[in-house]
Amino acid sequence: MTVGLVGKKIGMTREFFNSGVSVPVTVLKVEKGRVIDVYSRQKNGYSAVRLGFLKIKNSKLNKQMKGFFAKKNTEPKKILKEFRVEKIEDYKVGSEIGLELFKDVKFIDVRSKTIGKGFAGVMKKYNFAGLRATHGVSVSHRSHGSTGQRQDPGKVFKGKKMAGHMGSKFRTVLNLEIIKSDLENDLIYVKGSIPGSKNSIVYLRKSVKLINKKTIKDKEEEIKKMTSKKETPKAASKKETKPKSDISKQESKKK
């Protein structure tokens, strides 16, 4: 497992490339993570790093967390996240980790909470067809129909698709491409959409899967090479032609 970062979703925009390609991107404001604890195998049985993200007022902490941050001698953090690491020598308590973590990374995995839709029926939640909208169906056109059996087993099994709370669940999107990153303003531009509303918390990490597909930047470089080859001037052979005035003088002398 590798170290990840936490950010906030600002919104969506688009990025234009030199070839005219428009790419939809999601802008994320990445917060720097401060190293609060370092766990070693000799002392704790495993090697890991605990990072703290997002500032929080001291008045919003309970007594236990106030004592915890006072003991660590660091400013309070809203989110504490633990990451398993092989080499703990690279991390020191009090140091910060920012966007430079994704300097040479092309693809990342994003995890965030989806937008809550409240209580929803089965037609909206699971795309059920509903009952017939004709004569004989009494005010139950959008119902889900039967849910269980008769005497045996005489119950509704767990996990049955029924009406209930829709959305507001953590979802992970894999292999999103990094279009560009702004280290000065701690902004990262990720291709495509990300679950959640604006200002929602987003968890970022390096892509777990091995990906061999080309990025948009790689495709742009190939287009540049192709266009540069076409634009190279070809040595055109020029035929020497005599002007018309010289030809007319030669014909007059012959006569």
C-alpha positions as CSV (number, residue, x, y, z in Angstrom):
1,M,0.0,0.0,0.0
2,T,1.2,3.5,-0.8
3,V,0.6,6.9,0.8
4,G,-2.4,8.8,-0.4
5,L,-3.7,12.4,-0.2
6,V,-7.0,14.0,0.7
7,G,-8.6,16.9,-1.2
8,K,-11.8,18.8,-1.9
9,K,-13.8,18.8,-5.1
10,I,-14.0,22.3,-6.5
11,G,-15.9,21.6,-9.7
12,M,-15.6,20.7,-13.4
13,T,-14.1,22.5,-16.4
14,R,-12.4,21.6,-19.6
15,E,-8.9,21.6,-21.0
16,F,-7.9,22.4,-24.6
17,F,-4.9,20.9,-26.3
18,N,-3.0,22.2,-29.3
19,S,-4.7,19.8,-31.6
20,G,-8.1,21.3,-30.6
21,V,-9.1,18.3,-28.4
22,S,-11.4,19.3,-25.5
23,V,-11.1,17.1,-22.4
24,P,-13.6,17.4,-19.4
25,V,-11.7,17.6,-16.1
26,T,-12.5,17.7,-12.4
27,V,-10.5,20.2,-10.4
28,L,-9.4,19.1,-6.9
29,K,-7.9,21.2,-4.2
30,V,-5.4,18.9,-2.5
31,E,-4.5,19.5,1.2
32,K,-1.0,18.8,2.5
33,G,-0.8,15.9,4.9
34,R,1.2,16.2,8.0
35,V,3.0,13.1,9.4
36,I,1.7,12.6,13.0
37,D,2.8,9.0,13.8
38,V,5.3,6.6,12.4
39,Y,4.8,2.9,13.2
40,S,7.7,0.4,13.1
41,R,7.6,-3.4,12.9
42,Q,9.8,-3.7,16.0
43,K,7.6,-1.6,18.2
44,N,4.1,-1.9,16.7
45,G,4.3,-5.1,14.6
46,Y,3.8,-3.4,11.3
47,S,5.2,-0.4,9.4
48,A,2.9,2.4,8.6
49,V,2.4,6.2,8.6
50,R,-0.4,8.2,10.1
51,L,-1.2,11.5,8.3
52,G,-3.5,14.3,9.3
53,F,-5.5,16.4,6.8
54,L,-7.7,19.5,6.9
55,K,-7.6,22.1,9.7
56,I,-10.2,22.1,12.4
57,K,-10.8,24.4,15.3
58,N,-9.7,23.3,18.7
59,S,-13.1,24.1,20.1
60,K,-14.7,21.4,17.9
61,L,-12.5,18.6,19.4
62,N,-13.5,16.4,22.3
63,K,-11.3,16.0,25.3
64,Q,-9.6,12.9,24.1
65,M,-8.5,14.4,20.7
66,K,-7.4,17.6,22.4
67,G,-5.1,15.6,24.6
68,F,-3.9,13.5,21.6
69,F,-2.9,16.6,19.5
70,A,-1.4,18.3,22.6
71,K,0.8,15.2,23.2
72,K,1.9,15.2,19.6
73,N,2.6,18.9,19.7
74,T,0.8,19.5,16.3
75,E,-2.2,21.6,15.2
76,P,-5.5,19.7,15.2
77,K,-6.5,17.9,12.0
78,K,-10.0,16.9,10.9
79,I,-9.1,13.6,9.2
80,L,-6.5,11.1,10.4
81,K,-5.6,8.4,7.8
82,E,-3.2,5.5,8.2
83,F,-1.1,4.1,5.3
84,R,1.0,0.9,5.2
85,V,4.5,1.7,4.1
86,E,7.5,-0.5,3.5
87,K,10.2,2.1,4.2
88,I,9.5,4.2,7.2
89,E,12.9,5.9,7.0
90,D,11.5,8.3,4.3
91,Y,9.0,9.8,6.8
92,K,9.6,12.0,9.8
93,V,7.1,13.2,12.4
94,G,6.1,16.8,11.6
95,S,7.0,16.7,7.9
96,E,4.3,17.5,5.2
97,I,3.4,15.6,2.0
98,G,1.7,17.4,-0.9
99,L,1.1,17.1,-4.6
100,E,4.7,16.3,-5.3
101,L,3.7,12.7,-4.4
102,F,2.0,12.4,-7.8
103,K,4.9,14.1,-9.7
104,D,5.6,11.2,-12.2
105,V,2.2,9.5,-11.8
106,K,-0.1,9.3,-14.8
107,F,-3.2,7.5,-13.3
108,I,-4.8,7.6,-9.9
109,D,-7.7,6.0,-8.0
110,V,-10.3,8.3,-6.5
111,R,-12.7,7.5,-3.6
112,S,-15.5,9.8,-2.5
113,K,-19.1,9.8,-1.3
114,T,-21.9,10.0,-3.9
115,I,-24.6,12.6,-3.8
116,G,-27.5,11.7,-1.5
117,K,-30.9,11.3,-3.1
118,G,-33.0,10.7,0.0
119,F,-35.7,8.0,0.0
120,A,-36.4,6.6,-3.4
121,G,-38.6,4.0,-4.9
122,V,-37.5,0.9,-6.9
123,M,-38.1,2.5,-10.3
124,K,-35.7,5.3,-9.6
125,K,-33.2,3.3,-7.5
126,Y,-33.0,0.1,-9.5
127,N,-34.7,1.0,-12.8
128,F,-37.7,-1.4,-12.2
129,A,-40.4,-1.4,-14.9
130,G,-43.2,-1.0,-12.3
131,L,-46.7,-2.5,-12.7
132,R,-49.1,-2.0,-15.6
133,A,-50.5,1.5,-16.0
134,T,-53.9,0.2,-17.1
135,H,-57.4,-0.6,-15.7
136,G,-57.3,-2.9,-12.7
137,V,-54.1,-1.7,-11.1
138,S,-55.2,0.2,-8.1
139,V,-52.8,3.1,-7.2
140,S,-49.7,0.9,-7.3
141,H,-48.2,1.7,-10.7
142,R,-44.7,2.4,-9.4
143,S,-44.6,-0.4,-6.8
144,H,-42.1,-3.2,-6.8
145,G,-44.6,-6.1,-6.7
146,S,-44.2,-9.2,-4.5
147,T,-41.1,-9.4,-2.2
148,G,-41.2,-12.8,-0.4
149,Q,-42.8,-16.2,-0.6
150,R,-45.8,-17.9,1.1
151,Q,-45.6,-20.2,4.1
152,D,-42.2,-21.6,3.2
153,P,-39.9,-19.8,4.0
154,G,-42.4,-17.0,4.7
155,K,-40.0,-14.1,4.9
156,V,-38.1,-11.5,2.9
157,F,-34.5,-12.4,2.3
158,K,-31.8,-9.9,3.2
159,G,-30.5,-7.8,0.3
160,K,-33.8,-7.7,-1.6
161,K,-34.1,-4.8,-3.9
162,M,-36.7,-2.6,-2.3
163,A,-37.4,1.1,-1.8
164,G,-35.0,2.9,0.6
165,H,-32.2,5.4,1.0
166,M,-30.5,6.2,-2.4
167,G,-26.9,7.5,-2.7
168,S,-24.6,8.9,0.0
169,K,-22.3,5.9,-0.3
170,F,-18.5,5.7,-0.8
171,R,-17.6,4.7,-4.4
172,T,-14.1,4.2,-5.9
173,V,-13.3,5.2,-9.5
174,L,-10.1,3.5,-10.8
175,N,-7.5,4.6,-13.3
176,L,-8.4,8.3,-13.8
177,E,-5.8,10.2,-15.8
178,I,-4.0,13.2,-14.5
179,I,-4.2,16.0,-17.1
180,K,-2.1,18.5,-15.2
181,S,-1.2,19.7,-11.7
182,D,-0.6,23.1,-10.2
183,L,1.9,22.8,-7.4
184,E,1.7,26.5,-6.4
185,N,-2.0,26.5,-5.8
186,D,-2.2,22.8,-4.8
187,L,-4.7,22.0,-7.6
188,I,-4.9,18.8,-9.6
189,Y,-6.9,18.3,-12.8
190,V,-8.3,14.8,-13.3
191,K,-9.9,13.6,-16.5
192,G,-13.7,12.7,-16.2
193,S,-16.2,13.1,-13.4
194,I,-15.8,12.1,-9.7
195,P,-18.6,11.1,-7.4
196,G,-20.0,13.6,-5.0
197,S,-21.1,17.3,-4.9
198,K,-18.9,20.4,-4.7
199,N,-16.7,20.8,-1.6
200,S,-17.0,17.1,-0.9
201,I,-13.9,15.3,0.5
202,V,-12.0,13.1,-2.0
203,Y,-9.4,10.5,-1.2
204,L,-6.6,10.1,-3.8
205,R,-4.0,7.3,-4.2
206,K,-1.7,6.0,-6.9
207,S,-3.4,3.5,-9.3
208,V,-3.4,0.0,-8.0
209,K,-3.7,-1.7,-11.4
210,L,-0.9,-1.8,-14.0
211,I,-2.1,0.2,-17.0
212,N,-0.6,0.2,-20.5
213,K,-2.9,2.6,-22.3
214,K,-1.7,5.8,-23.7
215,T,-2.4,9.1,-22.1
216,I,-3.8,12.2,-23.9
217,K,-0.3,13.8,-23.7
218,D,1.2,10.8,-25.4
219,K,-1.3,11.0,-28.2
220,E,-0.7,14.7,-28.6
221,E,3.1,14.1,-29.0
222,E,2.4,11.5,-31.7
223,I,0.2,13.9,-33.6
224,K,3.0,16.5,-33.4
225,K,5.5,14.0,-34.9
226,M,3.1,13.1,-37.7
227,T,2.5,16.7,-38.6
228,S,6.2,17.6,-38.5
229,K,7.0,14.8,-40.9
230,K,4.3,16.0,-43.4
231,E,5.5,19.6,-43.2
232,T,9.2,18.7,-44.2
233,P,9.9,20.3,-47.6
234,K,10.6,17.9,-50.5
235,A,13.4,18.6,-52.9
236,A,11.3,19.4,-56.0
237,S,13.1,19.2,-59.4
238,K,12.9,22.4,-61.4
239,K,13.1,22.2,-65.2
240,E,15.0,25.0,-67.0
241,T,12.7,26.8,-69.5
242,K,13.8,29.5,-71.9
243,P,11.9,32.7,-72.0
244,K,9.5,33.4,-74.9
245,S,11.5,36.5,-76.0
246,D,14.7,34.4,-76.7
247,I,12.7,31.8,-78.6
248,S,11.2,34.5,-80.9
249,K,14.6,36.1,-81.6
250,Q,16.1,32.7,-82.6
251,E,13.2,32.0,-85.0
252,S,13.6,35.4,-86.7
253,K,17.4,34.9,-87.3
254,K,16.7,31.5,-89.0
255,K,14.3,33.2,-91.4
